[in-house]
Amino acid sequence: MWGSAMTNHPHRLPPPDPARRVDVIVVGGGHAGIEAALAAARLGSSVALVSFDLDKVGEMSCNPAIGGLGKGQIVREIDALGGAMGRVADATGIQFRMLNTGKGAAVRAPRCQSDRHLYREEATREVRAADGVQLVGGAVTGLIVEEHAGQDHVRGVRLEDGSEWRAGATILTTGTFLRAIMHVGETISAGGRVGERSSEGLSGDVARLQLKLGRLKTGTPPRMRAASFDWDRMEIQEGDADPRPFSYATTAPFPRLPQVPCHVTWTNASTHKIIADNIGRSAMYSGRISGVGPRYCPAVEDKVMRFADRDRHQIFVEPEGLETDVVYVNGVSTSLPAEIQEQFVRTIVGLERAEFVRYGYAVEYDFVLPSQLAETLAVRHVPGLFLAGQINGTSGYEEAAGQGLLAGANAALWLQDREPFVVARHEAYIGVMVDDLIVTHPTEPYRMFTSRAEYRLLLRNDNADRRLVPRAAEIGLVGQDVLAAVERKAATIAHAVSTLSARFVEPSKTLADVLKRPEESLANLAVKYPEVAALELDREVAESVEIEIKYAGYVARQEETVLRMREQESTLLPDALDYAVLTGLGTEAREKLTNLRPRTLGAASRIEGVRPPDVALLAVHVERWHRERDAANAT
């Protein structure tokens, strides 16, 4: 169901003046904004995508890479739901790697190094080619808010030039730009990215809607010239010899661009001494930054100070594109003064003569505490307003894009009086992420990892299409041709598994039993047994067949767990339930439930501070609430 404020469709305002009128307005041209606009348009909505600078739509603000652990799975899910990120990455990738190939299937993840400039161009092309989407250049200075039936409704946005764009639904995907401040040492300037402004007016309007705001920090490393590096002194890191695309729709020839290596080097004791001696000049350590940065992608000064026992930290040296001399030095994100950045970087092996193109900097920005959102990413108490991306306290392109797709789809569905589109924790990493966000108060930017998913063996990168294409086809995010292709693939996998399970090669062992041996592979069996070779499976299908057989027992156990948990997940907690008066709940549980207002009993069970006895007692209170309501209605 929609959040309580979003269910009362008859209370919507009548359509406004048709001038500059669309169904959905998306504010922000980053990864979340692109997927939100495209998803809403695929479901039949007219969309205006508003961005500061139309030349920066799809800009990779930080690392020019897509995917990674947990993130790569999200990209494949976005693709299965009809999104663009996987296609754009495949078209513009200059190095592809499958991570964790030596580990289990649950944690393998695709990643690619992208050509930053080509990625932006391809992402912009996708938006411009989409039916129903128009790009609008300009700075959004505020929200159009109108009261109806005693409740504020968001009806569009105001731009700096005085114009207004009105819509039934507005999606904010403002990234790191809300009241953003950039820090380089003692130097402070307004802006969410070098060369771009801060969004000042929106924070005030969001706060006036009684939304609770927080403050977070992110950062980026310096960029340098490739010609100034001593490449031979660094460790080379090649991509996969036979790479795999993100998108299920990508066809040969692939990859489409020349592939290039990345390199690895390390900080050392000299690096650490310079940083430690100047730590008081870091914006982070001087007290000038109040926001909390990402724990899993810390600034280099944070790594040096927090892990003083380590004598080195790994640095990835990554090209930004095929036609540029600029290199992204991944691992030295910093807010130290420019002259200190030059000093410590030039102590690193291979970077002794480094020439700087741009210095690293930190960005501090506002975000909205995501516990105020429904599972649809609609703001619970403000009809017409949806949020996606870093405004919800997340970090990373992939997390933002997944939220954008979900918000865009749900904005369109809400306007059409259709059921919301929600993915559960056992269905997708996107579902894990949204559930994590709405039942917590993030104190640092949220980043996806495979370890966050308790059902990660069900959420593999190889089966995202089989998991999500049927769901996407139900509501129109993908066409019936895509669904038919996935059904054919699923049937091929099922036939192969059945064939291997039925063919005995030892008195009590089938080919499937043999394949379960750790040292065995489907490729080896195809050499030994003609009936396996006769299956003529392509690489992706063969991989899925092997995983399905090798992990069958583990998968079955996780599926049983999902079934046991389904009752809790389907038990809705009434909006009118007053946790303050429920007897028996622990004090912390009562406070957390009152503040976070979880939608289901399952969501309540995942809130920190809500113990299993609290959940059991809550189930009793919910049953009693329903009995009392039914009795009252009967009289």
C-alpha positions as CSV (number, residue, x, y, z in Angstrom):
1,M,0.0,0.0,0.0
2,W,1.0,3.6,-0.4
3,G,2.0,5.6,2.7
4,S,-1.0,6.8,4.7
5,A,-0.9,10.3,3.1
6,M,-0.7,8.9,-0.4
7,T,-3.7,6.6,-0.2
8,N,-6.5,9.2,-0.3
9,H,-6.7,9.7,-4.0
10,P,-10.0,11.7,-3.9
11,H,-8.3,14.4,-1.9
12,R,-5.9,15.3,-4.7
13,L,-6.2,18.9,-6.0
14,P,-7.8,19.5,-9.4
15,P,-5.4,19.8,-12.3
16,P,-3.5,23.1,-12.3
17,D,-3.1,25.5,-15.2
18,P,-1.8,23.5,-18.2
19,A,1.1,25.9,-18.9
20,R,4.4,24.1,-18.2
21,R,2.4,21.1,-17.0
22,V,3.7,17.6,-17.0
23,D,2.8,14.5,-15.0
24,V,6.1,14.1,-13.3
25,I,8.9,16.5,-12.6
26,V,12.4,15.1,-11.8
27,V,14.8,17.5,-10.2
28,G,18.5,16.5,-10.8
29,G,20.3,15.1,-13.9
30,G,22.4,12.6,-12.1
31,H,22.0,8.8,-12.2
32,A,18.9,8.8,-9.9
33,G,17.2,11.5,-12.0
34,I,17.9,9.7,-15.3
35,E,16.4,6.4,-14.1
36,A,13.5,8.2,-12.5
37,A,12.6,10.1,-15.6
38,L,13.0,7.1,-17.9
39,A,10.9,4.8,-15.6
40,A,8.1,7.2,-15.3
41,A,8.0,7.8,-19.1
42,R,8.0,4.0,-19.8
43,L,4.8,3.8,-17.7
44,G,3.2,6.5,-19.8
45,S,3.8,9.7,-17.9
46,S,5.0,13.0,-19.4
47,V,8.2,14.0,-17.6
48,A,10.3,17.1,-17.2
49,L,13.9,16.4,-16.1
50,V,15.3,19.7,-14.6
51,S,19.0,20.1,-14.2
52,F,21.4,22.9,-13.4
53,D,23.5,22.3,-16.5
54,L,22.2,20.1,-19.4
55,D,25.8,19.5,-20.4
56,K,26.3,17.6,-17.1
57,V,23.4,15.1,-17.3
58,G,24.8,11.7,-16.4
59,E,28.0,13.2,-15.1
60,M,30.2,10.8,-13.1
61,S,31.0,13.2,-10.2
62,C,33.6,10.9,-8.6
63,N,35.0,7.5,-9.6
64,P,34.5,6.8,-13.3
65,A,33.4,3.3,-12.7
66,I,30.1,1.3,-12.5
67,G,29.4,-1.8,-10.4
68,G,31.4,-3.5,-7.7
69,L,30.5,-5.7,-4.7
70,G,26.7,-5.4,-4.2
71,K,26.6,-2.5,-6.6
72,G,27.1,-4.7,-9.7
73,Q,24.1,-6.7,-8.7
74,I,22.1,-3.5,-8.4
75,V,23.1,-2.5,-12.0
76,R,21.9,-5.9,-13.3
77,E,18.6,-5.4,-11.4
78,I,18.2,-2.0,-12.9
79,D,18.7,-3.5,-16.3
80,A,16.1,-6.3,-15.6
81,L,13.6,-3.5,-14.6
82,G,14.1,-1.8,-17.9
83,G,16.7,0.8,-16.7
84,A,19.5,2.4,-18.7
85,M,22.6,2.2,-16.4
86,G,23.7,-1.3,-17.6
87,R,23.4,-0.4,-21.3
88,V,25.3,2.9,-20.8
89,A,28.0,1.1,-18.9
90,D,28.4,-1.5,-21.6
91,A,28.6,1.1,-24.4
92,T,31.2,3.2,-22.6
93,G,33.3,0.7,-20.6
94,I,37.1,0.6,-21.1
95,Q,37.8,-2.2,-18.6
96,F,35.4,-4.9,-17.4
97,R,36.1,-7.3,-14.5
98,M,34.1,-9.9,-12.6
99,L,35.0,-9.5,-8.9
100,N,35.3,-12.4,-6.4
101,T,35.5,-15.1,-9.1
102,G,37.4,-17.3,-6.6
103,K,34.6,-17.1,-4.1
104,G,31.0,-18.3,-4.0
105,A,28.3,-17.3,-6.5
106,A,26.5,-15.1,-4.0
107,V,29.3,-12.5,-3.9
108,R,30.5,-12.4,-7.5
109,A,29.9,-9.0,-9.0
110,P,30.6,-7.2,-12.3
111,R,32.5,-3.9,-12.4
112,C,33.6,-1.7,-15.3
113,Q,35.9,1.3,-15.6
114,S,34.1,3.8,-17.8
115,D,35.1,6.6,-20.1
116,R,33.7,9.5,-18.1
117,H,33.0,11.7,-21.1
118,L,31.4,9.0,-23.3
119,Y,29.3,7.8,-20.3
120,R,27.8,11.3,-19.9
121,E,27.2,11.6,-23.6
122,E,25.5,8.2,-23.8
123,A,23.4,8.8,-20.7
124,T,22.2,12.1,-22.2
125,R,21.4,10.4,-25.5
126,E,19.2,7.9,-23.7
127,V,17.3,10.7,-22.0
128,R,16.9,12.7,-25.2
129,A,15.7,9.6,-27.1
130,A,13.1,8.7,-24.6
131,D,9.5,9.3,-25.6
132,G,7.7,11.6,-23.1
133,V,10.9,13.1,-21.5
134,Q,11.9,16.7,-22.0
135,L,15.1,18.2,-20.6
136,V,14.8,21.6,-18.8
137,G,17.9,23.6,-17.9
138,G,17.8,25.8,-14.8
139,A,18.2,26.0,-11.1
140,V,15.3,24.9,-9.0
141,T,14.9,27.4,-6.1
142,G,11.8,26.0,-4.4
143,L,8.7,23.8,-4.3
144,I,5.2,24.7,-5.2
145,V,3.2,23.6,-2.2
146,E,-0.6,24.0,-1.9
147,E,-2.9,23.0,0.9
148,H,-5.8,20.7,0.3
149,A,-8.0,19.1,3.0
150,G,-5.7,20.5,5.6
151,Q,-2.6,18.8,4.1
152,D,0.3,20.2,2.1
153,H,0.6,18.8,-1.4
154,V,3.7,19.3,-3.6
155,R,2.5,20.6,-7.0
156,G,5.8,21.3,-8.8
157,V,8.8,23.5,-8.7
158,R,9.9,27.1,-9.1
159,L,13.0,27.9,-11.2
160,E,15.5,30.7,-10.7
161,D,14.3,32.5,-13.8
162,G,10.9,32.9,-12.2
163,S,9.2,30.2,-14.2
164,E,7.1,27.4,-12.7
165,W,6.7,23.8,-13.7
166,R,3.7,22.0,-12.3
167,A,3.1,18.3,-12.0
168,G,1.1,15.7,-10.2
169,A,4.3,14.2,-8.7
170,T,7.7,15.7,-8.0
171,I,10.9,13.6,-7.5
172,L,13.9,15.2,-5.9
173,T,17.2,13.6,-6.9
174,T,19.5,16.5,-5.8
175,G,22.6,14.4,-5.0
176,T,25.1,16.3,-2.9
177,F,23.8,19.8,-3.9
178,L,21.4,20.7,-1.0
179,R,23.1,23.6,0.8
180,A,26.4,22.1,-0.3
181,I,29.7,23.4,0.8
182,M,33.1,22.4,-0.7
183,H,36.3,22.2,1.5
184,V,39.9,22.2,0.4
185,G,42.0,22.8,3.5
186,E,41.0,26.1,5.0
187,T,39.2,27.2,1.8
188,I,35.4,27.0,1.8
189,S,33.1,27.6,-1.2
190,A,29.5,26.9,-2.0
191,G,28.8,24.0,-4.5
192,G,28.1,20.3,-4.7
193,R,30.7,19.7,-7.4
194,V,33.7,21.7,-8.8
195,G,32.4,24.3,-11.2
196,E,28.7,23.9,-10.1
197,R,26.5,25.7,-7.6
198,S,24.8,24.7,-4.5
199,S,21.0,24.3,-4.3
200,E,20.1,26.7,-1.5
201,G,16.3,27.3,-1.6
202,L,15.2,23.7,-1.7
203,S,16.5,22.8,1.8
204,G,14.3,25.5,3.3
205,D,11.2,24.3,1.5
206,V,11.9,20.7,2.4
207,A,12.3,21.7,6.1
208,R,9.0,23.7,6.0
209,L,7.3,20.5,5.0
210,Q,8.3,19.2,8.5
211,L,10.8,16.8,7.0
212,K,13.8,16.1,9.3
213,L,17.1,16.9,7.7
214,G,20.6,15.7,8.5
215,R,24.1,16.6,7.3
216,L,26.5,14.2,5.5
217,K,29.9,14.5,3.9
218,T,31.6,13.0,0.9
219,G,34.8,13.6,-0.9
220,T,36.9,13.1,-4.0
221,P,40.6,12.6,-4.7
222,P,42.8,14.8,-6.9
223,R,43.0,14.3,-10.6
224,M,46.4,14.1,-12.3
225,R,48.1,13.9,-15.7
226,A,48.9,10.4,-16.9
227,A,52.0,11.6,-18.7
228,S,53.6,12.6,-15.4
229,F,53.4,9.1,-13.9
230,D,56.1,6.4,-13.8
231,W,53.8,3.6,-14.9
232,D,56.5,0.9,-14.9
233,R,56.9,1.2,-11.1
234,M,53.2,0.4,-10.5
235,E,51.5,-3.0,-10.5
236,I,49.4,-3.5,-13.6
237,Q,45.8,-4.6,-13.3
238,E,44.3,-5.9,-16.5
239,G,40.6,-6.4,-17.2
240,D,39.0,-9.8,-17.9
241,A,40.2,-11.5,-21.1
242,D,36.6,-12.5,-22.0
243,P,34.5,-9.8,-20.3
244,R,30.8,-10.0,-19.6
245,P,28.3,-7.1,-20.1
246,F,26.0,-5.7,-17.5
247,S,22.9,-5.6,-19.7
248,Y,21.0,-8.6,-20.8
249,A,20.3,-6.7,-24.0
250,T,23.9,-6.1,-25.0
251,T,25.0,-8.1,-28.0
252,A,28.2,-8.8,-29.9
253,P,30.5,-7.2,-30.6
254,F,31.4,-6.6,-27.0
255,P,33.2,-4.8,-25.5
256,R,32.6,-1.9,-28.0
257,L,35.6,0.2,-27.0
258,P,39.3,-0.5,-26.7
259,Q,40.2,-1.9,-23.3
260,V,42.9,-0.4,-21.1
261,P,44.6,-1.5,-17.9
262,C,44.4,0.1,-14.5
263,H,47.4,0.2,-12.0
264,V,47.9,-0.3,-8.3
265,T,50.4,1.4,-6.0
266,W,50.6,2.1,-2.2
267,T,51.0,4.8,0.3
268,N,54.0,4.5,2.6
269,A,55.5,5.8,5.8
270,S,56.6,9.1,4.2
271,T,53.0,9.7,2.9
272,H,51.6,9.0,6.4
273,K,54.0,11.3,8.1
274,I,53.1,14.3,5.9
275,I,49.4,13.7,6.4
276,A,49.7,13.2,10.2
277,D,51.9,16.3,10.5
278,N,49.3,18.4,8.8
279,I,46.1,16.7,10.1
280,G,45.0,20.0,11.8
281,R,44.7,21.6,8.4
282,S,42.3,18.9,7.1
283,A,38.7,20.3,6.9
284,M,37.5,17.0,8.4
285,Y,39.8,17.1,11.5
286,S,39.8,20.9,12.1
287,G,36.1,20.8,13.0
288,R,34.9,22.8,9.9
289,I,32.9,19.8,8.7
290,S,30.0,18.7,10.8
291,G,28.7,16.0,8.4
292,V,29.7,12.3,8.7
293,G,31.6,10.8,5.8
294,P,31.3,7.2,4.4
295,R,33.0,4.7,6.7
296,Y,33.7,2.3,3.8
297,C,35.3,4.9,1.5
298,P,37.2,7.1,3.9
299,A,39.4,10.1,3.2
300,V,43.1,9.2,3.1
301,E,43.8,11.3,6.2
302,D,41.0,9.3,8.0
303,K,42.7,6.0,7.0
304,V,46.1,7.2,8.2
305,M,44.7,8.4,11.6
306,R,42.3,5.5,12.2
307,F,44.6,2.7,11.1
308,A,47.9,4.0,12.5
309,D,49.2,0.5,12.8
310,R,49.2,0.0,9.0
311,D,52.3,0.9,7.1
312,R,50.6,1.3,3.7
313,H,47.2,1.7,2.0
314,Q,46.3,0.6,-1.5
315,I,45.8,3.1,-4.3
316,F,44.1,2.3,-7.6
317,V,45.2,4.4,-10.5
318,E,42.4,4.6,-13.1
319,P,42.2,6.4,-16.4
320,E,39.2,8.6,-16.9
321,G,38.8,7.9,-20.6
322,L,40.4,7.0,-23.9
323,E,40.8,10.6,-25.2
324,T,41.9,12.3,-22.0
325,D,45.2,12.5,-20.1
326,V,43.4,12.8,-16.8
327,V,43.7,10.0,-14.2
328,Y,41.5,9.3,-11.2
329,V,43.7,8.3,-8.2
330,N,41.3,6.1,-6.2
331,G,42.2,5.9,-2.5
332,V,43.5,9.4,-1.8
333,S,40.2,11.3,-1.3
334,T,41.2,14.3,0.8
335,S,40.3,17.7,2.1
336,L,43.8,18.7,3.0
337,P,45.2,22.0,1.5
338,A,46.4,21.9,-2.1
339,E,50.1,22.2,-1.2
340,I,49.9,19.3,1.3
341,Q,48.1,17.2,-1.3
342,E,51.1,17.8,-3.7
343,Q,53.6,16.9,-1.0
344,F,52.0,13.6,0.1
345,V,51.0,12.4,-3.3
346,R,54.6,12.7,-4.6
347,T,55.8,10.3,-1.9
348,I,53.8,7.5,-3.5
349,V,55.6,5.1,-5.8
350,G,55.0,6.0,-9.4
351,L,53.5,9.4,-8.6
352,E,56.8,11.2,-7.6
353,R,56.4,13.6,-10.6
354,A,52.6,13.9,-10.5
355,E,51.1,16.9,-12.2
356,F,47.8,18.0,-10.7
357,V,44.8,18.8,-12.9
358,R,42.4,19.3,-9.9
359,Y,42.9,19.0,-6.2
360,G,40.8,16.8,-4.0
361,Y,38.0,18.3,-1.9
362,A,35.2,17.3,0.5
363,V,31.6,18.2,0.1
364,E,29.1,18.7,3.0
365,Y,25.4,18.6,2.2
366,D,21.9,18.2,3.5
367,F,19.9,15.0,3.3
368,V,16.4,13.9,4.4
369,L,16.2,11.2,7.0
370,P,14.8,8.3,4.9
371,S,12.6,6.9,7.7
372,Q,10.1,9.5,6.6
373,L,9.6,7.6,3.3
374,A,7.3,4.8,2.3
375,E,8.7,1.7,0.5
376,T,7.7,3.5,-2.7
377,L,10.1,6.4,-1.8
378,A,7.1,8.6,-1.5
379,V,7.3,11.0,1.5
380,R,4.6,9.6,3.8
381,H,3.0,12.8,5.0
382,V,3.4,15.0,1.8
383,P,1.4,13.7,-1.2
384,G,3.1,14.3,-4.5
385,L,6.7,14.3,-3.3
386,F,9.2,11.4,-3.9
387,L,12.9,11.3,-3.0
388,A,15.7,9.3,-4.6
389,G,19.5,9.1,-4.3
390,Q,21.9,10.9,-2.0
391,I,19.1,13.1,-0.7
392,N,18.1,9.8,1.1
393,G,21.5,9.4,2.7
394,T,23.0,6.9,0.2
395,S,26.3,7.0,-1.6
396,G,27.2,5.8,-5.1
397,Y,25.8,5.9,-8.6
398,E,24.3,2.5,-8.4
399,E,22.4,3.0,-5.2
400,A,21.1,6.3,-6.6
401,A,20.0,4.8,-9.9
402,G,18.1,1.9,-8.2
403,Q,16.2,4.4,-6.0
404,G,15.5,6.6,-9.0
405,L,14.0,3.8,-11.0
406,L,11.8,2.8,-8.1
407,A,10.7,6.4,-7.4
408,G,10.0,7.1,-11.0
409,A,7.9,4.0,-11.5
410,N,5.9,4.6,-8.3
411,A,5.3,8.3,-9.1
412,A,3.7,7.2,-12.4
413,L,1.7,4.4,-10.8
414,W,0.4,6.7,-8.1
415,L,-0.8,9.2,-10.6
416,Q,-2.6,6.4,-12.5
417,D,-4.3,5.1,-9.3
418,R,-2.4,1.8,-9.8
419,E,-0.9,-0.4,-7.1
420,P,2.6,0.6,-6.0
421,F,5.7,-1.3,-7.2
422,V,7.6,-2.6,-4.2
423,V,10.5,-5.1,-4.2
424,A,11.1,-7.1,-1.0
425,R,14.4,-8.0,0.6
426,H,14.4,-11.5,-0.8
427,E,13.6,-10.2,-4.4
428,A,16.4,-7.7,-5.0
429,Y,19.3,-5.7,-3.6
430,I,17.2,-2.7,-4.4
431,G,14.6,-4.0,-1.9
432,V,17.3,-4.6,0.7
433,M,18.6,-1.0,0.3
434,V,15.1,0.6,0.5
435,D,14.1,-1.5,3.5
436,D,17.4,-0.7,5.3
437,L,16.9,3.0,4.7
438,I,13.3,3.4,5.9
439,V,13.9,1.5,9.2
440,T,17.1,3.3,10.2
441,H,18.4,6.8,10.9
442,P,21.6,6.8,8.8
443,T,24.5,8.4,10.5
444,E,26.8,8.0,7.5
445,P,26.3,7.6,3.7
446,Y,24.7,4.2,3.0
447,R,26.7,1.9,0.7
448,M,25.5,-1.4,-0.6
449,F,27.5,-4.6,0.2
450,T,26.6,-8.2,-0.4
451,S,26.8,-8.7,3.4
452,R,23.7,-6.5,3.9
453,A,21.5,-9.1,2.1
454,E,20.5,-12.1,4.3
455,Y,19.2,-13.8,1.1
456,R,22.2,-13.0,-1.1
457,L,22.4,-16.5,-2.6
458,L,18.9,-15.8,-4.1
459,L,20.1,-12.3,-5.3
460,R,22.9,-13.3,-7.5
461,N,24.1,-11.2,-10.5
462,D,23.4,-14.1,-12.9
463,N,19.7,-14.4,-12.1
464,A,18.5,-10.8,-11.9
465,D,16.6,-11.1,-15.1
466,R,14.7,-14.2,-13.9
467,R,14.0,-12.6,-10.6
468,L,12.7,-9.2,-11.9
469,V,11.8,-9.2,-15.5
470,P,8.4,-10.9,-14.8
471,R,7.7,-8.2,-12.1
472,A,8.7,-5.5,-14.5
473,A,6.6,-6.9,-17.3
474,E,3.5,-6.9,-15.0
475,I,3.4,-3.2,-14.8
476,G,4.9,-2.3,-18.2
477,L,8.5,-1.4,-17.3
478,V,9.6,-3.9,-19.9
479,G,7.8,-5.3,-23.0
480,Q,6.4,-8.8,-23.6
481,D,9.3,-9.6,-25.9
482,V,11.8,-9.2,-23.1
483,L,9.6,-11.4,-20.8
484,A,9.4,-14.0,-23.5
485,A,13.2,-14.1,-23.9
486,V,13.6,-14.5,-20.1
487,E,11.1,-17.3,-20.0
488,R,12.9,-19.1,-22.8
489,K,16.2,-18.7,-20.9
490,A,14.6,-20.0,-17.7
491,A,13.2,-23.0,-19.6
492,T,16.6,-23.8,-21.0
493,I,18.2,-23.7,-17.6
494,A,15.4,-25.9,-16.1
495,H,15.8,-28.4,-19.0
496,A,19.5,-28.6,-18.5
497,V,19.2,-29.1,-14.8
498,S,16.6,-31.8,-15.3
499,T,18.8,-33.6,-17.9
500,L,21.8,-33.6,-15.6
501,S,19.7,-34.8,-12.7
502,A,18.2,-37.7,-14.6
503,R,21.4,-39.1,-16.2
504,F,23.2,-41.6,-14.0
505,V,26.9,-42.1,-14.6
506,E,27.7,-44.1,-11.4
507,P,25.4,-46.6,-9.6
508,S,24.0,-43.9,-7.4
509,K,25.3,-40.7,-8.9
510,T,23.8,-38.5,-11.5
511,L,25.7,-35.9,-13.6
512,A,24.2,-33.3,-11.3
513,D,25.7,-35.1,-8.3
514,V,29.1,-35.2,-10.0
515,L,28.8,-31.5,-10.8
516,K,28.3,-30.7,-7.1
517,R,31.9,-31.7,-6.4
518,P,34.0,-28.6,-5.8
519,E,36.6,-29.5,-8.3
520,E,34.1,-30.3,-11.1
521,S,32.7,-27.9,-13.7
522,L,30.1,-28.0,-16.4
523,A,32.8,-27.4,-19.0
524,N,34.7,-30.5,-17.9
525,L,31.5,-32.6,-18.0
526,A,30.9,-31.3,-21.6
527,V,34.2,-32.8,-22.6
528,K,33.6,-36.2,-20.9
529,Y,29.9,-36.7,-21.7
530,P,28.3,-36.0,-25.2
531,E,24.9,-35.4,-23.7
532,V,26.2,-32.5,-21.8
533,A,27.9,-31.0,-24.9
534,A,24.7,-31.6,-26.8
535,L,22.9,-29.1,-24.6
536,E,24.9,-26.4,-26.4
537,L,24.5,-23.9,-23.6
538,D,25.9,-20.3,-23.9
539,R,28.2,-19.0,-21.3
540,E,25.6,-17.2,-19.2
541,V,23.1,-20.1,-19.2
542,A,25.9,-22.6,-18.4
543,E,27.0,-20.5,-15.4
544,S,23.4,-20.4,-14.1
545,V,23.0,-24.1,-14.6
546,E,26.2,-24.8,-12.7
547,I,25.2,-22.5,-9.8
548,E,21.6,-23.9,-9.6
549,I,23.0,-27.4,-9.2
550,K,26.0,-26.7,-6.9
551,Y,24.1,-24.5,-4.5
552,A,20.7,-26.3,-4.7
553,G,20.6,-27.2,-1.0
554,Y,21.6,-23.8,0.2
555,V,19.1,-22.1,-2.1
556,A,16.3,-24.4,-0.9
557,R,17.1,-23.5,2.7
558,Q,17.0,-19.7,2.0
559,E,13.7,-20.1,0.1
560,E,12.3,-21.9,3.2
561,T,13.4,-19.1,5.4
562,V,11.7,-16.6,3.1
563,L,8.5,-18.5,3.3
564,R,8.7,-18.6,7.1
565,M,9.3,-14.8,7.2
566,R,6.5,-14.0,4.7
567,E,3.8,-14.0,7.4
568,Q,5.7,-11.2,9.3
569,E,6.3,-9.3,6.1
570,S,2.6,-9.4,5.1
571,T,1.4,-8.3,8.6
572,L,0.7,-4.6,8.1
573,L,1.1,-2.3,11.1
574,P,-1.9,0.1,11.2
575,D,-1.1,3.7,10.7
576,A,-3.3,4.6,13.7
577,L,-1.4,2.3,16.1
578,D,-0.2,4.3,19.0
579,Y,3.0,2.7,20.2
580,A,3.3,5.0,23.2
581,V,0.3,3.3,24.9
582,L,1.1,-0.3,24.1
583,T,1.9,-2.1,27.3
584,G,4.9,-4.4,27.6
585,L,7.1,-2.9,24.9
586,G,10.6,-2.0,25.9
587,T,11.3,1.7,26.1
588,E,13.8,1.8,23.3
589,A,11.4,-0.3,21.1
590,R,8.5,2.1,21.8
591,E,10.7,5.1,20.9
592,K,12.1,3.6,17.7
593,L,8.6,2.3,16.5
594,T,7.1,5.8,17.1
595,N,9.8,7.6,15.2
596,L,10.3,5.1,12.3
597,R,6.7,3.9,11.8
598,P,7.6,0.6,10.1
599,R,5.0,-0.6,7.6
600,T,5.1,-4.3,8.4
601,L,5.9,-6.5,11.4
602,G,8.9,-7.8,9.4
603,A,10.2,-4.3,9.0
604,A,9.7,-3.7,12.8
605,S,11.8,-6.8,13.5
606,R,14.8,-5.3,11.7
607,I,14.9,-2.0,13.7
608,E,17.8,-1.8,16.0
609,G,16.6,-1.9,19.5
610,V,13.4,-3.8,18.8
611,R,13.9,-7.2,20.4
612,P,12.2,-10.5,19.4
613,P,9.9,-10.3,22.5
614,D,8.9,-6.8,21.4
615,V,8.0,-8.2,17.9
616,A,6.0,-11.1,19.4
617,L,4.1,-8.6,21.7
618,L,3.6,-6.2,18.8
619,A,1.9,-9.0,16.8
620,V,-0.5,-9.6,19.7
621,H,-1.3,-5.8,19.8
622,V,-1.9,-5.7,16.1
623,E,-4.4,-8.6,16.3
624,R,-6.2,-7.0,19.2
625,W,-6.3,-3.7,17.3
626,H,-8.0,-5.4,14.4
627,R,-10.5,-7.2,16.6
628,E,-11.5,-3.9,18.4
629,R,-11.8,-2.1,15.1
630,D,-14.0,-4.8,13.6
631,A,-16.2,-4.8,16.7
632,A,-16.5,-1.0,16.6
633,N,-17.5,-1.2,12.9
634,A,-20.0,-3.9,13.6
635,T,-21.9,-1.6,16.0
